[in-house]
């Protein structure tokens, strides 16, 4: 029995904290470059595209509100090996995402603090990953006050953009061209990336009060809230800066320079909150994703499973958390190529989405076409995203350590199942 269960509101905050990472703050430039005045519609198109997958997962979550999320759903319907394939790829994808977020945070502050520049970047990455793991192990709960702290850090730059952009709103920036509208389809991967991780709360479904009702609500409500925030954010920042938004990676500083006097330190402070929000996403990913490894180990799908299922007095599977931190560090130690690791992150997550969609289709296989339409649409959406991932992997390269870890997991579970069957 889990003590100190989290409320629906806290569950929604956890999901929002993880979903709003770097995506919506870094997307204004690429979205504007390709779709101009239509850039804010990119998130609405992405939401429509992702909605079948979201609804598939909410349907599966309603009947399986336990630790492990997508792994549990796929294993129950598609068998041990396919369940492992989805669970392991998802776990590696989220561990890679957490590693990237930590590295992004470290790079930002290392470039601005002289004393940190004397320390190797990889050492700072390691210290930050260990810090996030240790504060969780020693009692900072994912549903505790730190969640509200990270949510506050995210909303400070968002609220700033709201008021700053409204104060310099320029309707002349909005020049709608048919070619920009046509480009919305091609910009889908960029806008989709900012809306992923809506399912992460399923990893800790057992920790939510009344999970049979609230887990489904937490997924759907947080997804719709983030879609709304991302759409409004993109609309307003374009309204304040126009095509100038394409000149910078993160436009908070540029917007601040138009509001405050030159030399003011306030834009830099607000920009720092953007990176604090990225840290919040890393914390949430690490502390929820370790339960996916716990679920795999509980079914004896991992070597040294008896250690990974150990839970301390603070209800944390601490060996699973430490192992995830080790994987994150290994990935960064061997390669820190951001685009490559982002592609592997999405590939791992989308593989689990695809298998979850197949799971619901199998559950509904005896139903009429109308009821099977949802998983069919979700399978199509997942397949498209897998295609984009493979295309990007071919173009940008593959992460060798990610693939090696993925294959090692598959080899282990195949070998174990072979010995069990003989």
C-alpha positions, -999 to 999 in steps of 0.1 A, spaced: 0 0 0 15 33 -11 15 60 16 11 97 10 -8 93 -23 -9 123 -46 -41 142 -55 -54 147 -90 -42 184 -90 -7 173 -80 -7 146 -107 -16 172 -133 12 195 -121 37 166 -123 27 159 -159 28 196 -169 61 200 -152 76 172 -173 58 182 -205 69 218 -204 107 214 -207 127 232 -234 103 226 -262 79 256 -261 107 280 -253 130 269 -281 103 263 -308 93 299 -317 122 303 -341 117 271 -362 79 273 -362 80 309 -373 107 303 -400 85 277 -418 50 288 -410 51 325 -403 19 339 -389 4 304 -388 31 292 -364 7 290 -334 -15 266 -353 14 241 -353 5 230 -318 -32 226 -326 -23 204 -356 1 184 -334 -26 180 -307 -51 167 -333 -24 143 -346 -15 131 -311 -51 130 -296 -58 94 -308 -27 82 -290 -36 102 -259 -71 87 -258 -57 51 -264 -34 55 -234 -61 70 -212 -83 40 -220 -56 16 -211 -46 36 -180 -82 35 -166 -81 -3 -162 -44 -6 -153 -35 21 -127 -3 5 -115 35 12 -116 50 7 -150 25 24 -172 29 15 -209 50 -16 -202 22 -31 -181 -4 -24 -207 16 -39 -235 28 -70 -215 -8 -78 -205 -21 -78 -240 9 -86 -263 29 -109 -241 62 -107 -221 87 -101 -249 67 -74 -267 59 -58 -233 96 -58 -225 104 -43 -259 80 -13 -253 89 -9 -217 127 -10 -222 127 13 -252 105 38 -233 127 37 -202 158 43 -223 140 71 -242 130 89 -210 165 84 -194 180 100 -225 156 129 -223 165 135 -187 202 134 -196 197 160 -223 177 183 -201 204 182 -174 231 189 -200 211 218 -214 208 233 -179 245 228 -172 257 244 -204 235 275 -199 249 283 -164 284 271 -171 287 297 -199 276 325 -175 295 316 -143 332 319 -146 342 295 -118 321 267 -135 341 271 -167 371 256 -150 352 223 -144 348 198 -172 313 198 -186 308 161 -181 317 164 -144 291 191 -139 266 168 -157 274 140 -133 271 163 -102 237 175 -114 223 141 -122 235 128 -88 221 158 -70 186 153 -85 188 116 -76 200 121 -41 174 147 -31 147 123 -43 162 93 -24 165 113 8 129 124 9 120 151 -16 89 135 -30 78 139 -66 44 150 -53 58 173 -27 65 211 -25 93 209 -50 67 202 -77 51 235 -70 85 252 -70 93 239 -105 58 247 -118 63 283 -106 97 285 -124 79 275 -156 51 300 -153 72 331 -146 86 333 -181 53 323 -196 34 350 -177 62 375 -186 56 367 -223 19 371 -219 21 407 -205 52 418 -224 39 407 -258 5 422 -251 22 456 -243 39 457 -277 14 437 -297 17 445 -334 -11 432 -356 9 441 -387 31 411 -381 3 388 -390 5 384 -428 -11 351 -437 4 333 -468 -10 301 -483 25 286 -485 30 291 -448 -2 272 -441 9 243 -464 41 241 -444 22 232 -412 23 196 -421 61 196 -425 66 213 -391 46 187 -373 77 169 -358 89 202 -342 55 209 -325 49 173 -316 82 171 -297 70 199 -273 38 179 -265 53 145 -257 55 129 -222 18 133 -216 18 96 -206 46 98 -180 22 100 -151 12 64 -160 46 53 -146 34 62 -111 -3 55 -116 -3 35 -83 6 67 -64 -25 87 -73 -56 88 -52 -85 70 -68 -64 61 -98 -93 44 -117 -108 78 -123 -80 103 -117 -52 87 -138 -72 91 -170 -81 127 -161 -45 136 -152 -33 125 -187 -61 143 -206 -63 175 -186 -25 180 -185 -23 174 -223 -50 199 -231 -35 225 -207 -1 222 -222 -15 225 -258 -33 256 -247 -3 272 -231 20 263 -260 -5 277 -286 -10 310 -267 28 313 -260 37 309 -297 9 334 -308 19 361 -283 57 359 -288 52 362 -325 28 391 -319 55 409 -299 85 401 -321 73 391 -355 100 376 -378 127 388 -353 119 357 -333 139 336 -359 171 354 -349 176 337 -316 173 302 -301 153 313 -270 135 346 -275 129 356 -239 160 378 -237 151 395 -270 116 402 -258 129 415 -225 153 439 -243 122 456 -260 104 460 -226 132 470 -202 160 496 -205 193 485 -219 215 471 -192 186 458 -171 193 425 -155 156 415 -154 155 398 -189 185 376 -178 168 367 -146 136 357 -164 156 337 -189 172 319 -160 138 307 -150 134 291 -184 164 269 -176 151 263 -141 119 249 -157 142 226 -178 157 213 -146 122 207 -133 115 185 -164 147 165 -157 138 160 -121 103 148 -129 115 125 -157 141 108 -135 118 103 -105 89 89 -124 108 69 -151 126 48 -124 92 31 -118 93 18 -153 125 0 -145 110 -11 -112 80 -27 -131 104 -45 -155 124 -58 -126 93 -69 -106 86 -93 -135 122 -104 -134 129 -90 -168 162 -74 -158 195 -87 -144 199 -80 -107 161 -75 -105 160 -82 -68 180 -49 -62 159 -28 -86 127 -36 -68 141 -25 -34 121 5 -20 133 28 8 113 43 36 105 73 13 88 50 -12 116 53 -38 130 24 -58 165 38 -51 186 12 -70 164 18 -101 169 55 -98 206 52 -94 208 28 -124 189 53 -145 213 80 -135 242 58 -146 226 52 -180 221 90 -184 257 96 -175 270 69 -199 249 84 -228 264 119 -222 299 106 -216 301 89 -250 281 114 -271 264 147 -263 251 154 -299 218 169 -291 198 162 -322 209 126 -323 199 120 -287 166 138 -292 158 115 -321 166 84 -299 144 98 -271 114 102 -294 121 68 -310 120 50 -277 88 68 -266 70 64 -299 78 26 -300 59 23 -267 30 45 -282 28 22 -312 27 -10 -291 0 6 -268 -21 14 -298 -18 -22 -310 -27 -34 -275 -60 -15 -275 -67 -27 -311 -62 -63 -300 -85 -57 -270 -112 -44 -293 -106 -68 -322 -141 -83 -318 -158 -50 -317 -172 -31 -347 -151 -8 -369 -164 23 -352 -150 12 -318 -117 1 -334 -113 34 -352 -95 51 -323 -66 25 -321 -64 25 -359 -59 62 -360 -33 60 -331 -14 32 -350 -13 55 -380 -1 85 -360 26 64 -342 37 49 -375 42 83 -390 63 94 -360 84 62 -362 90 70 -399 101 106 -391 125 92 -364 141 67 -388 144 95 -414 161 118 -389 183 90 -376 195 83 -412 201 120 -417 217 130 -383 232 97 -372 225 71 -345 234 70 -308 256 39 -305 254 37 -267 216 39 -269 214 12 -295 239 -10 -275 219 -6 -243 186 -14 -262 201 -45 -278 217 -57 -246 183 -56 -229 167 -75 -257 195 -102 -258 191 -106 -220 153 -111 -220 155 -134 -251 182 -155 -234 162 -157 -201 130 -167 -218 148 -193 -239 162 -210 -208 128 -209 -191 112 -226 -220 138 -254 -222 
